[in-house]
Amino acid sequence: MQRFENAREAALALRPDAPVYCFRPEVLKTDARAFMEMFPGRTAYAVKTNGELIVLKALVEAGVTMFDVASPGEFAAVREVSTEAEMIYMHPVKAQSDIRLALETYGIRVIAVDHEDEINKLNRVVRALDIDPGAITVFVRVQTKGSAAYELSKKFGAGPANAVELCERLNRNGYKVGLCFHVGSQIEDPDTYERALASVDWVRNRVSFDLAGLDVGGGFPAEYGHDPNSKKPAMPSIGQIMSRLRGDLNEYNFDEMPLVAEPGRVIVARCLSLIVRVLLRKGRRLYINDGIWASLSDSWTGKITLPARFIPDPAIRARNGDADKIVPFKVCGATCDSVDILSRPFWLPETIDTGDWIEIGHIGAYSLSLRTRFNGFYPDTFVEVTTPFDEGDAPQGFASLETMAAE
Ligand SMILES: *Cc1c(COP(=O)(O)O)cnc(C)c1O
């Protein structure tokens, strides 16, 4: 992989017409270690957030020893970067053949369920493979009410009373039993974890045996941009959220049992930025070479504001407008699909033009992992960059929280 000090240097050296991912392995390691230091239990990186081998490898180098996996593809990716890493299979709804593969081929011994049919599948595999159920920890996923950019508690999780029944059955079947929840991604309300802890506490107080552990899932927010014309939203930092969570775990006496977290976004968001080129400027619209079917679906569906930095092409000699004036541009994606327009504008200097580049920061989470081959566009160029996105000259523009529906 070619190395550059920053994205501007990469853009000017390569003059890329296709999107370029700028990977920062040291930023990734720093953020992974910071999380592991703050969380009072084991950290299982959620592979779906970004399952690129270079990312998984850097995480192993940073000391991550546990991975939250959901599919045969993810089992294989983790094994490819580490023969020792432990995997926990936390998808509540699984194919029976995948459960078998997990237990038989990959030696996975931690698994999540939220329904009795999932216990039936697990029992069939365990019996067929003649595994002692006592060697397996089954986490019952409990439904929670939360507030996040992505609300996942509607799709998965057993209601608290049902969770008690599932726990009792698993205990009778000889498994070790824990509780887990996942509040959704990019939480927006700092009370979210406490509400979830209250739910699992309710369950714990009604089961007749001691639980083997608690898994608090993911959802920890990453830092993004904001509309330069409005006040920065008052979101607590990850440090504040974590100290609150530690306090709540202590208050509910959960700190006396083994704890696991499954962070994704908060660990990988900062480690990648993306250089895109302006293929055409048409008034206040920018047509770029990436979009919602490639690296930018997360900002589209998740209402996420991405920080952006203008990289002017020095070959453009004459420019119109005021370079110090930051204005909103509607951003159109690379495909012919008319839906492929970002839901948030980019705020950039008025002088930006056809041929310039934009560096979009903090896109390590749910970007590459969601890209498709739709319309034949598939960004796959990587360079290594040493300077963190937020260092150096400040990003000039921010994708805005304001919608551009009016335009
Ligand atoms: C997606 C997911 C995660 C990671 O969520 P983030 O918001 O990226 O931290 C963790 N656990 C489960 C079960 C998930 O589905």
The ligand as an SDF file (V2000), in Angstrom:
LIG
                    3D

 15 15  0  0  0  0  0  0  0  0999 V2000
  -23.9910   -3.9470   14.6670 C   0  0  0  0  0  0  0  0  0  0  0  0
  -23.8160   -4.5900   15.9820 C   0  0  0  0  0  0  0  0  0  0  0  0
  -22.8320   -4.1390   16.8730 C   0  0  0  0  0  0  0  0  0  0  0  0
  -21.9530   -2.9440   16.6030 C   0  0  0  0  0  0  0  0  0  0  0  0
  -22.6740   -1.7640   16.7210 O   0  0  0  0  0  0  0  0  0  0  0  0
  -21.9470   -0.3360   16.7000 P   0  0  0  0  0  0  0  0  0  0  0  0
  -23.0510    0.6380   16.8000 O   0  0  0  0  0  0  0  0  0  0  0  0
  -21.1930   -0.2290   15.4310 O   0  0  0  0  0  0  0  0  0  0  0  0
  -21.0490   -0.2650   17.8860 O   0  0  0  0  0  0  0  0  0  0  0  0
  -22.6850   -4.8110   18.0610 C   0  0  0  0  0  0  0  0  0  0  0  0
  -23.4830   -5.8630   18.3810 N   0  0  0  0  0  0  0  0  0  0  0  0
  -24.4380   -6.3220   17.5470 C   0  0  0  0  0  0  0  0  0  0  0  0
  -25.2570   -7.4830   17.9640 C   0  0  0  0  0  0  0  0  0  0  0  0
  -24.6460   -5.7020   16.3350 C   0  0  0  0  0  0  0  0  0  0  0  0
  -25.6210   -6.1440   15.5270 O   0  0  0  0  0  0  0  0  0  0  0  0
  1  2  1  0
  2  3  1  0
  2 14  2  0
  3  4  1  0
  3 10  2  0
  4  5  1  0
  5  6  1  0
  6  7  2  0
  6  8  1  0
  6  9  1  0
 10 11  1  0
 11 12  2  0
 12 13  1  0
 12 14  1  0
 14 15  1  0
M  END
$$$$
